[in-house]
């Protein structure tokens, strides 16, 4: 299923999303693209803040709430990331990480339609991310809501074009590479950069370390 869905997503991306991202990048100047990215990053800080609190990271929550205030006001609705210049760094927290923080296992790796790599835990986390993101509830207009989600998606896809070119000539299996990279990234985020070492299948014999 995963490889079939990966192939489907790849075909849709090549036919629709990648050309749209390339046109988006070609039409808009870099400062505008950066401003759009900052705008959605500021909105996402609301989701980050909620998950800071759910994980009892109160110092980080104070920093992220300050980020929202400063970027929304002095950064003109988040178009400029003034908070980072004030030594308030961007953090990455979501409901998938919160579930992991409270001991929920990641479950199977799964490729979601259009959304790509995930795990069972992160798939449930996406529901929480969707409903707490201000894009979903800040307006009564479904047209505006889905237009903003679409713009956010294309902006993110445009940001991957440069990374994609870097791996274009590499002789690797794209599915295996993305699976491995995604799982390592998510474990690193859940454990805040200090994931536990993998357990060995068997312990060495103290009398002869070369034998199991």
N, C-alpha and C positions, 0 to 999 in steps of 0.2 A: 504493500500500500504506500509506504513512504517514498519509495523510488518512483512509483507511478505518479504520485501527487507532486513530487519534486519535478518530474518531467513536464507535467501539466503546468505548474507554476512558471517553469522556465520558458515554456512556449508562449504563455500569456504575457510574460514580462518582455520577451523579445518582440512580440507583436504589438503591444500596447504601452506598457509602463515605461520601458526603456526609451522608446522614441519620444514619449511625452516628456520624460525627464531631460532628454537631450535638447528638445525644443525649448523647454523651460530654462535650461541653463544657457542656451544660445541667445534667447530673446532678452532675458533680464540681466542687468549688470551685477557684478559680484556683490557690491554693497547692498543692493536690494535683496538678493538671495540670503545674504548674511542677516539682514533685518528680519526677514520672514522666519528664518531658523531661530533667531533670538525670541521672536514673538511666541512661537509654539513652545520653545524651551521654557519661557516664563509661565505659560499656562500649565505645562507639565509639572512645574515646581509645586503646584497645589497637590497633585497626586503624590509627589515625593514627600511633602510635608505630612500628609495623612499617614503615610507608611512610616515616617520617622517616629510619629507618636505611637503607632501600633507596635513598633519594635522598641519602645522606651528609649529612643535615641534623642533625649531632650536637648542636649547641647546642639546637635545637628539640626533639630527642629527649629531652634531659635535662630540659627544661621539661615536656614531655608525660608523661614517666615520673613526675615529681614531682606533676603534676596527678592522675594515677591514684592514687598513694599517699595524698595528702592528702584527695582527695574520697572515696576508699573508706573511709578510717579516720575522720577528723574530720567528713567529710560524710555519714557513716552510709550506706555502700554507694552513695554518689553521689547521694543524695536532695537534698543541698545542695551548691551549687557554691562551696565555700570557697576553692578554688584561684584563681579569678578575682579574689577579694578580696585574694589574696596576690600579685597582679601576675603570675599565671601564666595568660595568655590561652588561650582555646580556639583550636586550629588546625584546619585542614581539609585533610587529606591522604587519598588513597585509591589503590587500585591503578591506576585509570584515569589519575590524575595521574602516578603512577610510570612507567607505560608512556610517557606523553608526555615525561617528564623524560629518558628514555633514547632519545628520538628516534622512537618509534612514532607514525605519523600518526593523526589522529583518524578517518579513513575517512568513510564515508557517515553522514549523520544518519539515525537510525532510531527509530521509535516502537515501544517494546516493549509487549506485552500487559500491562495492569495497572500496569506500572512507569513507562510514559510515555517522555519524551524521553531519548535516549541517542545514542551514536555507536558504530560498530563497536568502536573501542578501549575505550570505557567499558563496553560490553556484556561484553567479556572481563574487564575490571576488576571487574565485579560478582561474578564467580565468586570471585576472590581475596578481595573484601570479605566475601562470604558465609561462606567457610570459615575465615577468620581471626577473625571476630567471635565473642566468647565465647558469645553466645547459641546458636550452632550446636553448640559442642563442650563447653560447661561442664556439661551435664546429660545423663543417659542417657534421659530421658523425652522422647519425641517430642511428647507432648501439651503439656508445659511449654515446649518449644522453640518450637513453632508458635504457642502462646498468646502468648509473649513477642514473637515477630515480628509477630503480629497487633496487639498492644497498641501496639507501636512504630509500626506503620503508621497506626493510627487517631490516635495522638497527633500524628504529623507532619501528617496530613490536617487535624486540628482546628486546627493552627497556621497553616494556609493559608486558613482561612475569612475572616479579617480582610483579608488581601491580596486575596482573591477579590472581596470586596465593593468594594474600592477600584477595581477594573477593570470592575465589572459594567456601568457605564453608558458605558464608552469604546467608541467606534465603531471597533473594530479586528478584524482577522481573528484569532481565537484561536490557530489553528494556526500561522500565520506569526509571531505575536508570541512564542509559547512556543519555537518553533524558534530564532528570532533571539536571544532572551534566554538560552536554554540554551547555545547555542554560544559566545556572548560570555562567559558566566559561566565555562564550562569552560576556555576559553583563558586567561582572567584567572587562574584557579586554577593551571593548569599552569605559567604563567610568573610566578607569585607577584606578580601585580599589574602586571607589566611586559611585556605581550604585544608581539611585534614588529609594526611597522607593516606594513599590507598593501602588497604590491609593486604598483607601477603597471604597467599593461598595456604601456605604451611610454614611453620617456624623451623629454623635450622636446629639440627641436633647439636647440643652444646659440646658433645664429645667429638663431633666431626662436622664442623660448619659447612662442609661442602656437600653433605648429604641432608635430605629433608628429614 
